[in-house]
């Protein structure tokens, strides 16, 4: 299993697009392990299994949740192999 992490800076995380809605919306994607959201930096970070989902699916889900403007946070992706231990 290959795990990856991707972070995006969003325009704004506010009452309309609250932390809970954002986390629930991204957690629905297959292969997502965890979602963390910072309202201070307007950043969302997703840890996921690359065999279950990918960056394009995460980006589409952000758009479905109403986030039309976002940018990858640098470094955008960190991939590591999980040996199952």
C-alpha positions in Angstrom: 0.0 0.0 0.0 1.3 3.4 -0.9 0.4 6.3 1.4 0.5 9.9 0.4 -0.2 13.3 1.9 -1.4 16.4 0.0 -2.2 19.8 1.4 -4.2 22.7 -0.2 -4.5 26.3 0.8 -8.2 27.3 0.4 -9.6 30.8 -0.1 -11.4 30.8 3.2 -12.9 28.3 5.7 -15.9 30.0 7.3 -19.3 29.1 8.7 -20.7 28.2 5.3 -17.8 25.8 4.7 -17.0 24.9 8.2 -14.3 22.5 9.4 -16.8 19.7 10.0 -18.4 19.9 6.6 -15.0 19.9 4.9 -13.7 17.0 7.0 -16.8 14.9 6.4 -16.8 15.7 2.7 -13.2 14.6 2.2 -13.6 11.6 4.5 -16.2 10.2 2.2 -13.6 9.5 -0.5 -12.4 5.9 -0.6 -8.9 5.5 0.7 -8.8 8.6 2.8 -7.1 7.9 6.2 -7.4 11.4 7.8 -8.2 15.0 7.1 -6.9 17.9 9.1 -8.0 21.5 8.7 -6.4 24.7 10.0 -8.7 27.8 10.0 -5.6 29.9 10.9 -3.8 29.1 7.6 -6.9 28.0 5.6 -5.1 24.8 4.9 -6.5 21.3 4.5 -4.3 18.2 4.6 -5.4 14.8 3.4 -3.6 11.5 4.2 -4.7 8.8 1.8 -4.0 5.4 0.1 -3.0 6.0 -3.5 -4.7 2.8 -4.5 -8.1 4.2 -3.3 -8.0 7.8 -4.4 -5.7 10.5 -5.8 -5.1 14.2 -6.0 -7.6 14.7 -8.9 -10.4 13.1 -6.9 -9.6 15.2 -3.8 -9.5 18.4 -6.0 -12.9 17.4 -7.5 -14.3 16.9 -4.0 -13.1 20.3 -2.9 -14.9 21.8 -5.8 -18.1 19.9 -5.0 -17.9 21.2 -1.5 -17.8 24.8 -2.9 -14.1 25.6 -2.9 -13.6 26.9 -6.4 -10.2 28.5 -5.6 -7.4 26.6 -3.9 -3.7 26.1 -4.4 -1.4 23.2 -3.5 0.7 23.9 -0.5 4.4 23.3 -1.0 5.6 20.6 -0.6 2.4 19.3 -2.2 2.9 15.6 -2.0 4.9 13.3 0.2 4.7 9.6 -0.7 6.0 6.7 1.4 5.6 3.0 1.1 3.9 1.2 4.0 5.3 -2.3 4.5 2.4 -3.3 6.7 4.4 -3.6 9.8 
